[in-house]
Amino acid sequence: MKGIFKVIIICVAILTILNIATSSYAQDPGKKLYRGIANVVTGWIELPKNIYDTSVEDNPLSGLTIGLAKGVGMTIVRTGAGVYETVTFPFPIPEGYAPVLEPEFVFKSGK
C-alpha cells in the first residue's frame, strides 16, 4: 500500500513540474510560424466572435452594428498579422519572436 502511495505522489509531482514547464516556454521560429498560420486560417472567426461578444456585453443591436464593425476590423488585423508572422518566421522580429498581436490566437482571452 505504501508503494502505491509513493508512486502516486511521484506522478503528481512530475505532472505538476511538466505543467509549469509548458506554460513558461520561450518563443521560437516554429511557434511563430504556427501562430502565423493559425491566425491566417482562423482570422475570419473574429467576425462572429466580436458580434457575439458585443451582443453579450451590451445588447443584440450593438452586436449587429458595433460588433460587426469590430469584427471586420479585427478579421483584417488578425489575418494580416498571421501573414506577417508566417512570412517573417525565420527572423526574431519583434525581438524574441514575440507575438505582434495580443491575444496570440483568436480563441485565447485577452483579459
C-alpha positions as CSV (number, residue, x, y, z in Angstrom):
1,M,0.0,0.0,0.0
2,K,2.9,2.4,0.8
3,G,4.4,1.7,-2.6
4,I,1.3,2.8,-4.4
5,F,1.1,6.0,-2.4
6,K,4.7,6.8,-3.2
7,V,4.1,6.2,-6.9
8,I,1.0,8.5,-6.9
9,I,3.0,11.2,-5.1
10,I,5.8,11.0,-7.7
11,C,3.4,11.0,-10.6
12,V,1.6,14.1,-9.2
13,A,4.9,15.8,-8.7
14,I,6.1,15.0,-12.3
15,L,2.8,16.2,-13.8
16,T,3.0,19.4,-11.8
17,I,6.5,20.1,-12.9
18,L,5.6,19.4,-16.6
19,N,2.5,21.6,-16.4
20,I,4.6,24.5,-15.0
21,A,7.3,24.0,-17.7
22,T,4.9,24.0,-20.6
23,S,3.3,27.3,-19.6
24,S,6.7,29.1,-19.4
25,Y,8.4,28.1,-22.6
26,A,10.2,30.7,-24.8
27,Q,9.1,31.8,-28.2
28,D,10.9,30.3,-31.2
29,P,10.6,30.3,-35.0
30,G,8.4,27.2,-35.1
31,K,6.0,28.8,-32.6
32,K,5.9,32.0,-34.7
33,L,5.2,30.0,-37.9
34,Y,2.5,28.0,-36.1
35,R,0.9,31.2,-34.7
36,G,1.1,32.9,-38.1
37,I,-0.6,30.0,-40.0
38,A,-3.2,29.6,-37.3
39,N,-4.1,33.3,-37.5
40,V,-4.3,33.3,-41.3
41,V,-6.6,30.2,-41.2
42,T,-8.8,31.4,-38.2
43,G,-8.7,35.2,-38.7
44,W,-12.3,35.2,-40.1
45,I,-13.6,33.9,-36.8
46,E,-13.0,37.4,-35.4
47,L,-16.2,38.5,-37.2
48,P,-18.8,36.3,-35.5
49,K,-16.8,36.3,-32.2
50,N,-16.9,40.1,-32.0
51,I,-20.6,40.2,-32.9
52,Y,-21.4,37.7,-30.2
53,D,-19.1,39.3,-27.5
54,T,-20.6,42.7,-28.1
55,S,-24.1,41.3,-28.1
56,V,-23.5,39.7,-24.7
57,E,-21.7,42.7,-23.2
58,D,-24.2,45.3,-24.5
59,N,-27.2,44.2,-26.5
60,P,-28.0,42.5,-29.7
61,L,-28.4,45.8,-31.7
62,S,-24.9,46.8,-30.6
63,G,-23.6,43.4,-31.6
64,L,-25.0,43.7,-35.1
65,T,-23.6,47.2,-35.6
66,I,-20.6,47.9,-33.3
67,G,-19.7,44.2,-33.1
68,L,-19.8,43.8,-36.8
69,A,-17.5,46.8,-37.3
70,K,-15.1,45.5,-34.7
71,G,-15.2,42.0,-36.2
72,V,-14.4,43.2,-39.8
73,G,-11.6,45.3,-38.4
74,M,-10.1,42.5,-36.3
75,T,-10.5,40.0,-39.1
76,I,-8.3,42.2,-41.3
77,V,-5.8,42.8,-38.4
78,R,-5.6,39.1,-37.3
79,T,-5.2,37.8,-40.8
80,G,-2.6,40.5,-41.7
81,A,-0.7,39.7,-38.5
82,G,-0.8,36.0,-39.5
83,V,0.6,36.7,-42.9
84,Y,3.3,38.9,-41.4
85,E,4.3,36.2,-38.9
86,T,4.2,33.5,-41.5
87,V,6.5,35.4,-43.9
88,T,8.9,36.6,-41.2
89,F,9.0,33.5,-39.0
90,P,12.8,32.8,-39.5
91,F,13.7,36.2,-38.2
92,P,13.5,37.2,-34.5
93,I,11.3,40.3,-35.1
94,P,9.8,41.5,-32.9
95,E,12.6,40.7,-30.5
96,G,12.5,37.1,-29.2
97,Y,9.8,36.1,-31.7
98,A,7.2,37.8,-29.6
99,P,3.6,37.9,-30.9
100,V,2.6,41.0,-32.8
101,L,-1.0,40.7,-31.7
102,E,-2.5,40.0,-28.3
103,P,-4.1,37.6,-27.6
104,E,-1.9,35.4,-29.8
105,F,-4.8,33.4,-31.1
106,V,-8.4,34.2,-31.7
107,F,-9.6,31.7,-29.1
108,K,-7.5,33.0,-26.3
109,S,-8.9,35.5,-23.9
110,G,-7.3,38.9,-24.0
111,K,-8.5,39.7,-20.5
